[in-house]
Amino acid sequence: MKNKLIKIISLFSLSVLAISCQNLDRPELDADYPKDINAPGGPLKFYVAFDGTTNNPLMNAVDSVKAKFPNDNPLASMDGAKGKGVQGANYKYIKYSNANDFAQNAGSFTVSVWTKKSVMKTDHVFSMPAVDNYHWSGGSMFLLTEGSVAEPIVKFFVKDKTDEKWFEWVPWAPTGFVAGIFDGNWHHLAFVYNGSTSVMTLYVDGQPKTTSEWAGHGNVVLEPSKITGLKIGAGPQEFTPDEIASNGDDWLKNSWTGGIDQFRMYTTPLSAAEVQTLFTKKK
């Protein structure tokens, strides 16, 4: 009986140790961080409000869905669309190991973000880089902007198990361009892909703009085993030290130099009313 009791205690101790060791690479939750209403297993898979006011930059960029801390956050805090946001900078971005279970469940999806910018260059709001040779872009998903302040170009790239698609809002295509989003003020952007229609709708400040269709594709099937992380504020590829030293520029690497706030990733196509709520409540 004594040996049996010792065995039970030992197994219990090992179980506690295993659980406690799972998150040793993240800071202790010694301060409040923004939370959002989202039932366990709900469609909101990743959400960063950037509202932390601690001296720990990792705490200030924690994901509120599963308390995922970034591996690195070199970006400065700034006044956001609501509360605080982050100020992008050349060759700097916030790095996470993943976007929780977004990639496993994103048949349909919504990416929502507030941005602020007044100077145009080719750069990225976010990206999900992939393993070498997965695609020439080096990414599974990214949001790219370029063009000019007067005629901004917005491109949302997706690579999944069977195909790839550039959803584009450009002056020379039927979708057209979206004027006024880089005027130095905060603007809300939401990219809503509906797998049942194969259509992505771009919403700007709560209003649906033009759509872009992935003809006949249906649900997206991302490949989590190919995706190597999540970047907020940079493209899927990495600058080399020589490129940084020489002030290099590369459209697949460039970092976002404007403001970012309220970054959200859902595994559902939000309705027009839901997107409008994100805008009006500055969420």
N, C-alpha and C positions, 0 to 999 in steps of 0.2 A: 504493500500500500504506500509505503514511504517513497519507494522508487517511482511509483506511478505518479504521485503528487509532484515530485521533483521534475519529472518529465513534462507534466502539464504546465508547471510554472515556467520551465525553460522555453516551451513552445510559445507561450503567451508573451514572454520577453522578446523573443525573436520577432514576433508579429508586430509588436509595438515599435521595435527598432526599425523594421522594414518600412513601416508607415512613416515614421518620423524622418527617415533618410530621403524620402522622395523629393522633398523641396528644400534641401540644404543649400541649393545654389541661389536662393532668392532671399531678400531681406525679410526681417520679421515684420508682421503687420502691426506696427506700433503707431499708426496714424490712420485716420479715415481716408478712404478713397471713394470716388464716385461709383455708385451702384445704379442699376437700372432694373425695371420690372421685367423679368424674363424667367419663366418657369424652367426648372431643370430640363435640359434637352430641348429648350425652346429655339426659335429661329435666329435669335441674336447670338452669334458665335464668338464675336470679338468686338470689344468696345474700349476705346481709350479716350477719356475726356481731357487729359492733360491738366487737370485742376489741382494737382498736388502742390502744396506750398512748403514742403519739407526741404531740408538741405541735401536730401538724397535724390539725385536725378532719376534713379531707377524707380523709386516710389512714385515720383511725379508722372511716370508714364506707364503705370501698371494697368493691365487689362482688367476691366471690372467684371467680366463674365466668369473667369476661372482664376482670377488673381495671378495671371501670368505676368511676370516681370521681364523687362527687356534684358538682353545680354549687355546692351550698351545704350546710353542716351547722352550724346554730346551736345544736344541742342538746347539753346537758352529758352527760358520761359518768357512769354509775352502776354499782353492782354488779348484774349480770344474773342470769338463770337459770343461766347458765354463763359464767364469765368476766365480761366487761363487757357492759352494755346502754346504752341511751340514755334520758334522762328527757325526756318530752314537755313542752311549754310553750305557753302561749297565743300564738297568731299566729306560731308558729315550726314549721318542719318541715324534713326533709331532702329535697332536690330532686335528681332525676336526669333526664337527657335522655330515657331510656327504660329499659325492663326487659330490655335486650338483645333477643333474638329471641323472647321469650315470646309477644307478641301474634301473631306470624306463625304460631305452631305450637300454640296452646292450644285445640285441638278439645275435648280433655278437659284438666283441669288440677287442681292442688292448690296452695293457698296456706297456708303454715304459719308460725305466729308465736307467740312467748311474750309474754304481756302481764301487767302488774301494775297494779292500780288499786283505789282504795278510795272514791273520790268520783265519783258519777255525774253526767254531763252528756252532751248529745248531741255526739258527736265521732267522728273517724275514725282508724282504725289506719293505713290506707293508701288511696290512690286513684290512678287513672290518668285525669287530666283529658283532655278532648277539645276540639276546635275549637268556636268559637261556633256555636250553633244545631244542634249535633250531637244534642243532647237537652236537655230543660229542666233536667236535673240538671247538665249541663256535664261529665259524666264517662262513660267507657266501663266502668269497674269501680271499685267502692269498698266498703270494709267499715265499716259504721256501727254504733255502739252508743248506746243511750239507755235510758230507763226509770228503774229504781231499783236500788240494790244488792241488795235482796231479790228483785226481779223484773226482772232485766236483759233488755233487748231487743237482739237481734243481727240485723242485716240486711246481706246481701251482694248488691249490685246489679251486674248485668251488662247491657250494651247491646252487641249485635253487629250484623251487616249486615242481619239480617231482623227482629229482635225485641228485646225487653228483658224482664228478669225480676228481681223482688225475691224472693230466697230469704230467708225470714223465720223467726225463732225468737221467737215472741211469746206472751204469756199467753192470748190469745183465739183462737189458731189450733191445729189438730191437732198441729203441731210442738211447741207449748209453749215455755216459756222454760227457760234453763239456769241454775239457781241456783248461787251460790257462786263464780262466776268473778271477781267484783270484791270480794274480801275482803281486799285488801291483800297477797296472796301471788302468786307467779308461777304462771301457769297456761298450759298449752299448748293452742292452738286450731289445728285443721286443717280446711280447707274443701275437700272432695274432690268435684269434678264429673266424672261419668262420661258421656261423650257417647253411649255405646252404650245407656244406660238413661235418659238425660235427668234423672238424679237427683243432687242434691248432698247429701252426708252431712257433718254437723258432728261432729268428734271433739273431746272435751274431756279433757285429760290422758290421752290415749292410748285413750280409750274412745269407741265410736260412740254418739252420741245420736240424735236424730230426724233424719229426712231431709226435703228439700223438692224437689219435682219441677217441672221445666220441661216440661210435658206435650207429648210428641211432638217436641220441638225438635231433639234429636240434638246433633251436634258444634257447639260455639261457633265462629263465624267473626268474630273481632275484625278491626277495620280499622286497621292500623298508621298509615295515612296520616291518620287522624282523631285519633289519640292524640298528645297534645302533651308527655307526660312521665310521670314516676312520682314520687309524693310518699309519703314514709313519715312519718306523723304528722299528716296534715291531709286535709280534704275536697277535692273537685275544683275548687271555685271559690275565688277570691282575695278576701281582705278588702281594702277600700279604705283609704287612710290615715285618712280620717274615721272609719270604723268602728273602726279600731284605737285612735284617739285617744279615742273615746267608749266604749271597752270594749264594742264591739258583739258580738252573738251571732247566728250564722246556722247552721242545721243542715247546710247544704251547704258550709260553709266551715270550721267549727270544727276546731281542732287538738286532737290527743290530749294529755292532761295526765298520763297514767300512764307506766309503763315499757314499753319495747319491746326485744325481744332475738330473735336468731336468725330473721331474716325470710327466707323461702324461697318461690320460685315455680317450680313444675314444670309441664311440659306432658304430664303423665300422671296418671291417677287412682291415687294411692298405695293400696296394699292396707292392710287393717287392721293386719297385722303390721308393715308399713313405718312407718305412723303411730305404732304402739306403740314402735318403736325410736327414733323422733325424741323421743318423750316420755321414755323410760327413760334415754336417753343425753344428754338435755337438748340436743338438736341443733336 
